[in-house]
Amino acid sequence: MDAGGSRALRLVARVVPTASLMEEAIKVAETIAALSQPSLIAAKEAVNRSFETSLAEVVRFERRVFHALFATKDRKVGHDRVHR
């Protein structure tokens, strides 16, 4: 399957030309790196758990983490970004 087919099936978010792949990857990495570290760690752990356990357990884990993240200072930053 080519990149266009992958995009049509929504397996990828976007397709970029090979010549600009590294430039675009670095932009995405910089965007992610600027986000809340506790939230990124929690999201990564949730994704990793999704490969190891049942859907019900992952949903319970995500709910616990979601509530725990309200105790972080980044909570206000995230709220403010969403509600601009």
PyMOL Python script that loads the backbone (N, CA, C, O; Angstrom):
from pymol import cmd

cmd.read_pdbstr("""\
ATOM      1  N   MET A   1       0.852  -1.167   0.000  1.00  0.00           N
ATOM      2  CA  MET A   1       0.000   0.000   0.000  1.00  0.00           C
ATOM      3  C   MET A   1       0.901   1.234   0.000  1.00  0.00           C
ATOM      4  O   MET A   1       1.893   1.290   0.727  1.00  0.00           O
ATOM      5  N   ASP A   2       0.555   2.191  -0.799  1.00  0.00           N
ATOM      6  CA  ASP A   2       1.350   3.422  -0.853  1.00  0.00           C
ATOM      7  C   ASP A   2       0.849   4.417   0.194  1.00  0.00           C
ATOM      8  O   ASP A   2      -0.139   4.164   0.883  1.00  0.00           O
ATOM      9  N   ALA A   3       1.536   5.542   0.302  1.00  0.00           N
ATOM     10  CA  ALA A   3       1.204   6.555   1.311  1.00  0.00           C
ATOM     11  C   ALA A   3      -0.201   7.103   1.112  1.00  0.00           C
ATOM     12  O   ALA A   3      -0.928   7.316   2.082  1.00  0.00           O
ATOM     13  N   GLY A   4      -0.588   7.333  -0.137  1.00  0.00           N
ATOM     14  CA  GLY A   4      -1.932   7.848  -0.408  1.00  0.00           C
ATOM     15  C   GLY A   4      -3.014   6.885   0.045  1.00  0.00           C
ATOM     16  O   GLY A   4      -4.036   7.300   0.591  1.00  0.00           O
ATOM     17  N   GLY A   5      -2.790   5.603  -0.183  1.00  0.00           N
ATOM     18  CA  GLY A   5      -3.752   4.593   0.274  1.00  0.00           C
ATOM     19  C   GLY A   5      -3.839   4.537   1.783  1.00  0.00           C
ATOM     20  O   GLY A   5      -4.919   4.374   2.352  1.00  0.00           O
ATOM     21  N   SER A   6      -2.695   4.673   2.425  1.00  0.00           N
ATOM     22  CA  SER A   6      -2.677   4.691   3.892  1.00  0.00           C
ATOM     23  C   SER A   6      -3.449   5.882   4.439  1.00  0.00           C
ATOM     24  O   SER A   6      -4.153   5.773   5.443  1.00  0.00           O
ATOM     25  N   ARG A   7      -3.311   7.006   3.773  1.00  0.00           N
ATOM     26  CA  ARG A   7      -4.034   8.204   4.208  1.00  0.00           C
ATOM     27  C   ARG A   7      -5.528   8.038   3.982  1.00  0.00           C
ATOM     28  O   ARG A   7      -6.335   8.424   4.827  1.00  0.00           O
ATOM     29  N   ALA A   8      -5.897   7.463   2.839  1.00  0.00           N
ATOM     30  CA  ALA A   8      -7.321   7.247   2.538  1.00  0.00           C
ATOM     31  C   ALA A   8      -7.964   6.346   3.583  1.00  0.00           C
ATOM     32  O   ALA A   8      -9.137   6.526   3.911  1.00  0.00           O
ATOM     33  N   LEU A   9      -7.219   5.382   4.110  1.00  0.00           N
ATOM     34  CA  LEU A   9      -7.739   4.480   5.146  1.00  0.00           C
ATOM     35  C   LEU A   9      -7.549   5.033   6.554  1.00  0.00           C
ATOM     36  O   LEU A   9      -7.871   4.372   7.540  1.00  0.00           O
ATOM     37  N   ARG A  10      -7.026   6.244   6.635  1.00  0.00           N
ATOM     38  CA  ARG A  10      -6.782   6.921   7.916  1.00  0.00           C
ATOM     39  C   ARG A  10      -5.803   6.177   8.810  1.00  0.00           C
ATOM     40  O   ARG A  10      -5.923   6.192  10.035  1.00  0.00           O
ATOM     41  N   LEU A  11      -4.827   5.523   8.177  1.00  0.00           N
ATOM     42  CA  LEU A  11      -3.765   4.865   8.930  1.00  0.00           C
ATOM     43  C   LEU A  11      -2.653   5.833   9.281  1.00  0.00           C
ATOM     44  O   LEU A  11      -1.857   5.572  10.182  1.00  0.00           O
ATOM     45  N   VAL A  12      -2.595   6.946   8.574  1.00  0.00           N
ATOM     46  CA  VAL A  12      -1.629   8.002   8.845  1.00  0.00           C
ATOM     47  C   VAL A  12      -2.365   9.328   8.899  1.00  0.00           C
ATOM     48  O   VAL A  12      -3.414   9.490   8.276  1.00  0.00           O
ATOM     49  N   ALA A  13      -1.814  10.272   9.641  1.00  0.00           N
ATOM     50  CA  ALA A  13      -2.456  11.579   9.780  1.00  0.00           C
ATOM     51  C   ALA A  13      -2.211  12.462   8.568  1.00  0.00           C
ATOM     52  O   ALA A  13      -3.082  13.233   8.165  1.00  0.00           O
ATOM     53  N   ARG A  14      -1.008  12.344   7.983  1.00  0.00           N
ATOM     54  CA  ARG A  14      -0.696  13.128   6.803  1.00  0.00           C
ATOM     55  C   ARG A  14       0.472  12.501   6.068  1.00  0.00           C
ATOM     56  O   ARG A  14       1.208  11.676   6.611  1.00  0.00           O
ATOM     57  N   VAL A  15       0.620  12.909   4.834  1.00  0.00           N
ATOM     58  CA  VAL A  15       1.690  12.407   3.985  1.00  0.00           C
ATOM     59  C   VAL A  15       2.535  13.597   3.561  1.00  0.00           C
ATOM     60  O   VAL A  15       2.008  14.632   3.156  1.00  0.00           O
ATOM     61  N   VAL A  16       3.855  13.440   3.659  1.00  0.00           N
ATOM     62  CA  VAL A  16       4.771  14.510   3.251  1.00  0.00           C
ATOM     63  C   VAL A  16       5.736  13.952   2.210  1.00  0.00           C
ATOM     64  O   VAL A  16       6.026  12.756   2.197  1.00  0.00           O
ATOM     65  N   PRO A  17       6.226  14.822   1.344  1.00  0.00           N
ATOM     66  CA  PRO A  17       7.211  14.369   0.352  1.00  0.00           C
ATOM     67  C   PRO A  17       8.482  13.844   1.039  1.00  0.00           C
ATOM     68  O   PRO A  17       8.884  14.353   2.085  1.00  0.00           O
ATOM     69  N   THR A  18       9.089  12.853   0.457  1.00  0.00           N
ATOM     70  CA  THR A  18      10.310  12.262   1.021  1.00  0.00           C
ATOM     71  C   THR A  18      11.380  13.318   1.278  1.00  0.00           C
ATOM     72  O   THR A  18      12.089  13.257   2.282  1.00  0.00           O
ATOM     73  N   ALA A  19      11.494  14.279   0.376  1.00  0.00           N
ATOM     74  CA  ALA A  19      12.529  15.307   0.505  1.00  0.00           C
ATOM     75  C   ALA A  19      12.373  16.142   1.775  1.00  0.00           C
ATOM     76  O   ALA A  19      13.365  16.647   2.301  1.00  0.00           O
ATOM     77  N   SER A  20      11.170  16.292   2.264  1.00  0.00           N
ATOM     78  CA  SER A  20      10.956  17.116   3.460  1.00  0.00           C
ATOM     79  C   SER A  20      10.592  16.284   4.689  1.00  0.00           C
ATOM     80  O   SER A  20      10.140  16.828   5.696  1.00  0.00           O
ATOM     81  N   LEU A  21      10.785  14.977   4.609  1.00  0.00           N
ATOM     82  CA  LEU A  21      10.391  14.095   5.706  1.00  0.00           C
ATOM     83  C   LEU A  21      11.085  14.440   7.014  1.00  0.00           C
ATOM     84  O   LEU A  21      10.411  14.593   8.033  1.00  0.00           O
ATOM     85  N   MET A  22      12.402  14.566   7.021  1.00  0.00           N
ATOM     86  CA  MET A  22      13.121  14.852   8.266  1.00  0.00           C
ATOM     87  C   MET A  22      12.744  16.217   8.831  1.00  0.00           C
ATOM     88  O   MET A  22      12.588  16.365  10.043  1.00  0.00           O
ATOM     89  N   GLU A  23      12.600  17.201   7.974  1.00  0.00           N
ATOM     90  CA  GLU A  23      12.213  18.539   8.428  1.00  0.00           C
ATOM     91  C   GLU A  23      10.843  18.494   9.107  1.00  0.00           C
ATOM     92  O   GLU A  23      10.647  19.090  10.166  1.00  0.00           O
ATOM     93  N   GLU A  24       9.912  17.791   8.494  1.00  0.00           N
ATOM     94  CA  GLU A  24       8.564  17.691   9.066  1.00  0.00           C
ATOM     95  C   GLU A  24       8.571  16.861  10.353  1.00  0.00           C
ATOM     96  O   GLU A  24       7.866  17.190  11.307  1.00  0.00           O
ATOM     97  N   ALA A  25       9.356  15.799  10.380  1.00  0.00           N
ATOM     98  CA  ALA A  25       9.449  14.969  11.590  1.00  0.00           C
ATOM     99  C   ALA A  25      10.014  15.775  12.756  1.00  0.00           C
ATOM    100  O   ALA A  25       9.547  15.637  13.887  1.00  0.00           O
ATOM    101  N   ILE A  26      11.003  16.605  12.495  1.00  0.00           N
ATOM    102  CA  ILE A  26      11.582  17.441  13.547  1.00  0.00           C
ATOM    103  C   ILE A  26      10.558  18.462  14.045  1.00  0.00           C
ATOM    104  O   ILE A  26      10.491  18.727  15.245  1.00  0.00           O
ATOM    105  N   LYS A  27       9.768  19.033  13.152  1.00  0.00           N
ATOM    106  CA  LYS A  27       8.713  19.975  13.569  1.00  0.00           C
ATOM    107  C   LYS A  27       7.716  19.290  14.495  1.00  0.00           C
ATOM    108  O   LYS A  27       7.325  19.850  15.519  1.00  0.00           O
ATOM    109  N   VAL A  28       7.307  18.073  14.132  1.00  0.00           N
ATOM    110  CA  VAL A  28       6.355  17.324  14.968  1.00  0.00           C
ATOM    111  C   VAL A  28       6.995  17.007  16.317  1.00  0.00           C
ATOM    112  O   VAL A  28       6.353  17.150  17.358  1.00  0.00           O
ATOM    113  N   ALA A  29       8.253  16.581  16.305  1.00  0.00           N
ATOM    114  CA  ALA A  29       8.958  16.268  17.551  1.00  0.00           C
ATOM    115  C   ALA A  29       9.068  17.494  18.450  1.00  0.00           C
ATOM    116  O   ALA A  29       8.902  17.387  19.665  1.00  0.00           O
ATOM    117  N   GLU A  30       9.347  18.650  17.867  1.00  0.00           N
ATOM    118  CA  GLU A  30       9.434  19.881  18.662  1.00  0.00           C
ATOM    119  C   GLU A  30       8.086  20.252  19.262  1.00  0.00           C
ATOM    120  O   GLU A  30       8.014  20.712  20.402  1.00  0.00           O
ATOM    121  N   THR A  31       7.028  20.055  18.504  1.00  0.00           N
ATOM    122  CA  THR A  31       5.676  20.330  19.010  1.00  0.00           C
ATOM    123  C   THR A  31       5.362  19.424  20.190  1.00  0.00           C
ATOM    124  O   THR A  31       4.856  19.882  21.214  1.00  0.00           O
ATOM    125  N   ILE A  32       5.661  18.141  20.045  1.00  0.00           N
ATOM    126  CA  ILE A  32       5.399  17.183  21.122  1.00  0.00           C
ATOM    127  C   ILE A  32       6.260  17.503  22.338  1.00  0.00           C
ATOM    128  O   ILE A  32       5.769  17.456  23.466  1.00  0.00           O
ATOM    129  N   ALA A  33       7.530  17.826  22.131  1.00  0.00           N
ATOM    130  CA  ALA A  33       8.445  18.118  23.237  1.00  0.00           C
ATOM    131  C   ALA A  33       8.013  19.335  24.044  1.00  0.00           C
ATOM    132  O   ALA A  33       8.361  19.454  25.218  1.00  0.00           O
ATOM    133  N   ALA A  34       7.256  20.240  23.425  1.00  0.00           N
ATOM    134  CA  ALA A  34       6.805  21.445  24.116  1.00  0.00           C
ATOM    135  C   ALA A  34       5.563  21.199  24.982  1.00  0.00           C
ATOM    136  O   ALA A  34       5.148  22.077  25.738  1.00  0.00           O
ATOM    137  N   LEU A  35       4.979  20.016  24.871  1.00  0.00           N
ATOM    138  CA  LEU A  35       3.777  19.698  25.636  1.00  0.00           C
ATOM    139  C   LEU A  35       4.122  19.302  27.066  1.00  0.00           C
ATOM    140  O   LEU A  35       5.293  19.141  27.412  1.00  0.00           O
ATOM    141  N   SER A  36       3.106  19.149  27.880  1.00  0.00           N
ATOM    142  CA  SER A  36       3.267  18.773  29.280  1.00  0.00           C
ATOM    143  C   SER A  36       3.945  17.409  29.408  1.00  0.00           C
ATOM    144  O   SER A  36       3.432  16.405  28.914  1.00  0.00           O
ATOM    145  N   GLN A  37       5.096  17.378  30.071  1.00  0.00           N
ATOM    146  CA  GLN A  37       5.819  16.120  30.247  1.00  0.00           C
ATOM    147  C   GLN A  37       5.018  15.082  31.028  1.00  0.00           C
ATOM    148  O   GLN A  37       4.988  13.923  30.613  1.00  0.00           O
ATOM    149  N   PRO A  38       4.363  15.439  32.142  1.00  0.00           N
ATOM    150  CA  PRO A  38       3.566  14.429  32.848  1.00  0.00           C
ATOM    151  C   PRO A  38       2.453  13.844  31.964  1.00  0.00           C
ATOM    152  O   PRO A  38       2.178  12.646  32.018  1.00  0.00           O
ATOM    153  N   SER A  39       1.828  14.687  31.162  1.00  0.00           N
ATOM    154  CA  SER A  39       0.767  14.210  30.278  1.00  0.00           C
ATOM    155  C   SER A  39       1.321  13.295  29.183  1.00  0.00           C
ATOM    156  O   SER A  39       0.702  12.288  28.839  1.00  0.00           O
ATOM    157  N   LEU A  40       2.482  13.648  28.641  1.00  0.00           N
ATOM    158  CA  LEU A  40       3.103  12.813  27.608  1.00  0.00           C
ATOM    159  C   LEU A  40       3.496  11.451  28.170  1.00  0.00           C
ATOM    160  O   LEU A  40       3.287  10.426  27.521  1.00  0.00           O
ATOM    161  N   ILE A  41       4.053  11.438  29.355  1.00  0.00           N
ATOM    162  CA  ILE A  41       4.442  10.177  29.991  1.00  0.00           C
ATOM    163  C   ILE A  41       3.210   9.311  30.223  1.00  0.00           C
ATOM    164  O   ILE A  41       3.239   8.105  29.974  1.00  0.00           O
ATOM    165  N   ALA A  42       2.132   9.922  30.697  1.00  0.00           N
ATOM    166  CA  ALA A  42       0.897   9.180  30.948  1.00  0.00           C
ATOM    167  C   ALA A  42       0.305   8.641  29.648  1.00  0.00           C
ATOM    168  O   ALA A  42      -0.163   7.503  29.598  1.00  0.00           O
ATOM    169  N   ALA A  43       0.327   9.453  28.607  1.00  0.00           N
ATOM    170  CA  ALA A  43      -0.218   9.002  27.318  1.00  0.00           C
ATOM    171  C   ALA A  43       0.596   7.840  26.767  1.00  0.00           C
ATOM    172  O   ALA A  43       0.031   6.874  26.255  1.00  0.00           O
ATOM    173  N   LYS A  44       1.902   7.927  26.868  1.00  0.00           N
ATOM    174  CA  LYS A  44       2.760   6.842  26.372  1.00  0.00           C
ATOM    175  C   LYS A  44       2.499   5.566  27.155  1.00  0.00           C
ATOM    176  O   LYS A  44       2.422   4.485  26.571  1.00  0.00           O
ATOM    177  N   GLU A  45       2.363   5.681  28.463  1.00  0.00           N
ATOM    178  CA  GLU A  45       2.090   4.498  29.270  1.00  0.00           C
ATOM    179  C   GLU A  45       0.735   3.890  28.916  1.00  0.00           C
ATOM    180  O   GLU A  45       0.593   2.668  28.885  1.00  0.00           O
ATOM    181  N   ALA A  46      -0.249   4.729  28.653  1.00  0.00           N
ATOM    182  CA  ALA A  46      -1.571   4.217  28.267  1.00  0.00           C
ATOM    183  C   ALA A  46      -1.497   3.456  26.946  1.00  0.00           C
ATOM    184  O   ALA A  46      -2.096   2.391  26.801  1.00  0.00           O
ATOM    185  N   VAL A  47      -0.765   4.005  25.996  1.00  0.00           N
ATOM    186  CA  VAL A  47      -0.604   3.316  24.708  1.00  0.00           C
ATOM    187  C   VAL A  47       0.114   1.992  24.913  1.00  0.00           C
ATOM    188  O   VAL A  47      -0.307   0.969  24.372  1.00  0.00           O
ATOM    189  N   ASN A  48       1.185   1.998  25.681  1.00  0.00           N
ATOM    190  CA  ASN A  48       1.914   0.756  25.928  1.00  0.00           C
ATOM    191  C   ASN A  48       1.041  -0.284  26.623  1.00  0.00           C
ATOM    192  O   ASN A  48       1.092  -1.465  26.282  1.00  0.00           O
ATOM    193  N   ARG A  49       0.251   0.143  27.581  1.00  0.00           N
ATOM    194  CA  ARG A  49      -0.649  -0.789  28.277  1.00  0.00           C
ATOM    195  C   ARG A  49      -1.704  -1.359  27.334  1.00  0.00           C
ATOM    196  O   ARG A  49      -2.153  -2.491  27.514  1.00  0.00           O
ATOM    197  N   SER A  50      -2.093  -0.591  26.348  1.00  0.00           N
ATOM    198  CA  SER A  50      -3.139  -1.067  25.434  1.00  0.00           C
ATOM    199  C   SER A  50      -2.692  -2.316  24.679  1.00  0.00           C
ATOM    200  O   SER A  50      -3.529  -3.086  24.210  1.00  0.00           O
ATOM    201  N   PHE A  51      -1.397  -2.521  24.559  1.00  0.00           N
ATOM    202  CA  PHE A  51      -0.877  -3.714  23.893  1.00  0.00           C
ATOM    203  C   PHE A  51      -0.758  -4.897  24.839  1.00  0.00           C
ATOM    204  O   PHE A  51      -0.558  -6.029  24.399  1.00  0.00           O
ATOM    205  N   GLU A  52      -0.881  -4.641  26.140  1.00  0.00           N
ATOM    206  CA  GLU A  52      -0.604  -5.670  27.134  1.00  0.00           C
ATOM    207  C   GLU A  52      -1.822  -6.153  27.900  1.00  0.00           C
ATOM    208  O   GLU A  52      -1.749  -7.171  28.589  1.00  0.00           O
ATOM    209  N   THR A  53      -2.938  -5.447  27.796  1.00  0.00           N
ATOM    210  CA  THR A  53      -4.069  -5.770  28.664  1.00  0.00           C
ATOM    211  C   THR A  53      -5.387  -5.547  27.929  1.00  0.00           C
ATOM    212  O   THR A  53      -5.402  -5.201  26.748  1.00  0.00           O
ATOM    213  N   SER A  54      -6.477  -5.749  28.633  1.00  0.00           N
ATOM    214  CA  SER A  54      -7.799  -5.626  28.017  1.00  0.00           C
ATOM    215  C   SER A  54      -8.204  -4.163  27.844  1.00  0.00           C
ATOM    216  O   SER A  54      -7.653  -3.271  28.488  1.00  0.00           O
ATOM    217  N   LEU A  55      -9.159  -3.942  26.977  1.00  0.00           N
ATOM    218  CA  LEU A  55      -9.679  -2.592  26.750  1.00  0.00           C
ATOM    219  C   LEU A  55     -10.253  -2.016  28.041  1.00  0.00           C
ATOM    220  O   LEU A  55     -10.027  -0.847  28.352  1.00  0.00           O
ATOM    221  N   ALA A  56     -10.984  -2.818  28.783  1.00  0.00           N
ATOM    222  CA  ALA A  56     -11.591  -2.338  30.031  1.00  0.00           C
ATOM    223  C   ALA A  56     -10.519  -1.862  31.012  1.00  0.00           C
ATOM    224  O   ALA A  56     -10.683  -0.830  31.663  1.00  0.00           O
ATOM    225  N   GLU A  57      -9.427  -2.612  31.116  1.00  0.00           N
ATOM    226  CA  GLU A  57      -8.346  -2.221  32.031  1.00  0.00           C
ATOM    227  C   GLU A  57      -7.669  -0.941  31.566  1.00  0.00           C
ATOM    228  O   GLU A  57      -7.331  -0.089  32.388  1.00  0.00           O
ATOM    229  N   VAL A  58      -7.469  -0.792  30.271  1.00  0.00           N
ATOM    230  CA  VAL A  58      -6.852   0.426  29.740  1.00  0.00           C
ATOM    231  C   VAL A  58      -7.739   1.639  30.001  1.00  0.00           C
ATOM    232  O   VAL A  58      -7.246   2.709  30.360  1.00  0.00           O
ATOM    233  N   VAL A  59      -9.035   1.474  29.822  1.00  0.00           N
ATOM    234  CA  VAL A  59      -9.959   2.585  30.072  1.00  0.00           C
ATOM    235  C   VAL A  59      -9.919   2.978  31.550  1.00  0.00           C
ATOM    236  O   VAL A  59      -9.930   4.166  31.873  1.00  0.00           O
ATOM    237  N   ARG A  60      -9.873   1.995  32.446  1.00  0.00           N
ATOM    238  CA  ARG A  60      -9.758   2.305  33.885  1.00  0.00           C
ATOM    239  C   ARG A  60      -8.452   3.032  34.170  1.00  0.00           C
ATOM    240  O   ARG A  60      -8.430   3.999  34.932  1.00  0.00           O
ATOM    241  N   PHE A  61      -7.365   2.570  33.561  1.00  0.00           N
ATOM    242  CA  PHE A  61      -6.077   3.229  33.756  1.00  0.00           C
ATOM    243  C   PHE A  61      -6.127   4.672  33.263  1.00  0.00           C
ATOM    244  O   PHE A  61      -5.693   5.587  33.963  1.00  0.00           O
ATOM    245  N   GLU A  62      -6.653   4.872  32.062  1.00  0.00           N
ATOM    246  CA  GLU A  62      -6.745   6.234  31.510  1.00  0.00           C
ATOM    247  C   GLU A  62      -7.577   7.143  32.407  1.00  0.00           C
ATOM    248  O   GLU A  62      -7.231   8.309  32.598  1.00  0.00           O
ATOM    249  N   ARG A  63      -8.653   6.630  32.951  1.00  0.00           N
ATOM    250  CA  ARG A  63      -9.503   7.434  33.841  1.00  0.00           C
ATOM    251  C   ARG A  63      -8.726   7.851  35.091  1.00  0.00           C
ATOM    252  O   ARG A  63      -8.790   9.006  35.511  1.00  0.00           O
ATOM    253  N   ARG A  64      -7.985   6.896  35.685  1.00  0.00           N
ATOM    254  CA  ARG A  64      -7.195   7.224  36.888  1.00  0.00           C
ATOM    255  C   ARG A  64      -6.128   8.270  36.568  1.00  0.00           C
ATOM    256  O   ARG A  64      -5.936   9.217  37.331  1.00  0.00           O
ATOM    257  N   VAL A  65      -5.445   8.102  35.456  1.00  0.00           N
ATOM    258  CA  VAL A  65      -4.395   9.037  35.069  1.00  0.00           C
ATOM    259  C   VAL A  65      -4.985  10.407  34.754  1.00  0.00           C
ATOM    260  O   VAL A  65      -4.427  11.432  35.147  1.00  0.00           O
ATOM    261  N   PHE A  66      -6.107  10.426  34.049  1.00  0.00           N
ATOM    262  CA  PHE A  66      -6.775  11.681  33.722  1.00  0.00           C
ATOM    263  C   PHE A  66      -7.074  12.469  34.991  1.00  0.00           C
ATOM    264  O   PHE A  66      -6.805  13.668  35.057  1.00  0.00           O
ATOM    265  N   HIS A  67      -7.627  11.801  35.994  1.00  0.00           N
ATOM    266  CA  HIS A  67      -7.940  12.483  37.246  1.00  0.00           C
ATOM    267  C   HIS A  67      -6.666  12.907  37.980  1.00  0.00           C
ATOM    268  O   HIS A  67      -6.625  13.980  38.582  1.00  0.00           O
ATOM    269  N   ALA A  68      -5.635  12.074  37.934  1.00  0.00           N
ATOM    270  CA  ALA A  68      -4.382  12.411  38.606  1.00  0.00           C
ATOM    271  C   ALA A  68      -3.725  13.634  37.968  1.00  0.00           C
ATOM    272  O   ALA A  68      -3.095  14.431  38.664  1.00  0.00           O
ATOM    273  N   LEU A  69      -3.867  13.787  36.667  1.00  0.00           N
ATOM    274  CA  LEU A  69      -3.243  14.927  35.988  1.00  0.00           C
ATOM    275  C   LEU A  69      -3.866  16.267  36.382  1.00  0.00           C
ATOM    276  O   LEU A  69      -3.267  17.317  36.151  1.00  0.00           O
ATOM    277  N   PHE A  70      -5.051  16.238  36.968  1.00  0.00           N
ATOM    278  CA  PHE A  70      -5.644  17.487  37.451  1.00  0.00           C
ATOM    279  C   PHE A  70      -4.857  18.059  38.617  1.00  0.00           C
ATOM    280  O   PHE A  70      -5.014  19.234  38.946  1.00  0.00           O
ATOM    281  N   ALA A  71      -4.019  17.256  39.242  1.00  0.00           N
ATOM    282  CA  ALA A  71      -3.207  17.731  40.364  1.00  0.00           C
ATOM    283  C   ALA A  71      -1.907  18.384  39.908  1.00  0.00           C
ATOM    284  O   ALA A  71      -1.147  18.881  40.739  1.00  0.00           O
ATOM    285  N   THR A  72      -1.638  18.391  38.609  1.00  0.00           N
ATOM    286  CA  THR A  72      -0.387  18.972  38.116  1.00  0.00           C
ATOM    287  C   THR A  72      -0.568  20.447  37.785  1.00  0.00           C
ATOM    288  O   THR A  72      -1.680  20.914  37.538  1.00  0.00           O
ATOM    289  N   LYS A  73       0.547  21.170  37.786  1.00  0.00           N
ATOM    290  CA  LYS A  73       0.475  22.584  37.431  1.00  0.00           C
ATOM    291  C   LYS A  73       0.149  22.770  35.954  1.00  0.00           C
ATOM    292  O   LYS A  73      -0.338  23.828  35.555  1.00  0.00           O
ATOM    293  N   ASP A  74       0.413  21.755  35.145  1.00  0.00           N
ATOM    294  CA  ASP A  74       0.130  21.839  33.713  1.00  0.00           C
ATOM    295  C   ASP A  74      -1.365  21.811  33.405  1.00  0.00           C
ATOM    296  O   ASP A  74      -1.779  22.133  32.291  1.00  0.00           O
ATOM    297  N   ARG A  75      -2.171  21.427  34.388  1.00  0.00           N
ATOM    298  CA  ARG A  75      -3.619  21.370  34.186  1.00  0.00           C
ATOM    299  C   ARG A  75      -4.165  22.708  33.701  1.00  0.00           C
ATOM    300  O   ARG A  75      -4.968  22.751  32.769  1.00  0.00           O
ATOM    301  N   LYS A  76      -3.741  23.782  34.321  1.00  0.00           N
ATOM    302  CA  LYS A  76      -4.237  25.104  33.948  1.00  0.00           C
ATOM    303  C   LYS A  76      -3.776  25.480  32.541  1.00  0.00           C
ATOM    304  O   LYS A  76      -4.540  26.076  31.782  1.00  0.00           O
ATOM    305  N   VAL A  77      -2.542  25.143  32.185  1.00  0.00           N
ATOM    306  CA  VAL A  77      -2.034  25.429  30.852  1.00  0.00           C
ATOM    307  C   VAL A  77      -2.876  24.715  29.797  1.00  0.00           C
ATOM    308  O   VAL A  77      -3.280  25.314  28.800  1.00  0.00           O
ATOM    309  N   GLY A  78      -3.132  23.433  30.029  1.00  0.00           N
ATOM    310  CA  GLY A  78      -3.947  22.676  29.088  1.00  0.00           C
ATOM    311  C   GLY A  78      -5.358  23.203  28.986  1.00  0.00           C
ATOM    312  O   GLY A  78      -5.918  23.300  27.894  1.00  0.00           O
ATOM    313  N   HIS A  79      -5.938  23.547  30.134  1.00  0.00           N
ATOM    314  CA  HIS A  79      -7.301  24.107  30.140  1.00  0.00           C
ATOM    315  C   HIS A  79      -7.347  25.406  29.353  1.00  0.00           C
ATOM    316  O   HIS A  79      -8.259  25.633  28.558  1.00  0.00           O
ATOM    317  N   ASP A  80      -6.354  26.253  29.583  1.00  0.00           N
ATOM    318  CA  ASP A  80      -6.327  27.548  28.900  1.00  0.00           C
ATOM    319  C   ASP A  80      -6.154  27.395  27.383  1.00  0.00           C
ATOM    320  O   ASP A  80      -6.723  28.167  26.611  1.00  0.00           O
ATOM    321  N   ARG A  81      -5.368  26.398  26.959  1.00  0.00           N
ATOM    322  CA  ARG A  81      -5.187  26.161  25.515  1.00  0.00           C
ATOM    323  C   ARG A  81      -6.480  25.705  24.864  1.00  0.00           C
ATOM    324  O   ARG A  81      -6.802  26.117  23.749  1.00  0.00           O
ATOM    325  N   VAL A  82      -7.214  24.860  25.559  1.00  0.00           N
ATOM    326  CA  VAL A  82      -8.466  24.325  24.996  1.00  0.00           C
ATOM    327  C   VAL A  82      -9.542  25.400  24.954  1.00  0.00           C
ATOM    328  O   VAL A  82     -10.328  25.456  24.008  1.00  0.00           O
ATOM    329  N   HIS A  83      -9.583  26.247  25.962  1.00  0.00           N
ATOM    330  CA  HIS A  83     -10.680  27.223  26.096  1.00  0.00           C
ATOM    331  C   HIS A  83     -10.258  28.639  25.721  1.00  0.00           C
ATOM    332  O   HIS A  83     -10.620  29.593  26.409  1.00  0.00           O
ATOM    333  N   ARG A  84      -9.507  28.785  24.650  1.00  0.00           N
ATOM    334  CA  ARG A  84      -9.120  30.116  24.175  1.00  0.00           C
ATOM    335  C   ARG A  84     -10.274  30.780  23.474  1.00  0.00           C
ATOM    336  O   ARG A  84     -10.142  31.910  23.003  1.00  0.00           O
TER     337      ARG A  84
END
""", "prot")
cmd.dss("prot")
cmd.show_as("cartoon", "prot")
cmd.util.cbc("prot")
cmd.orient("prot")
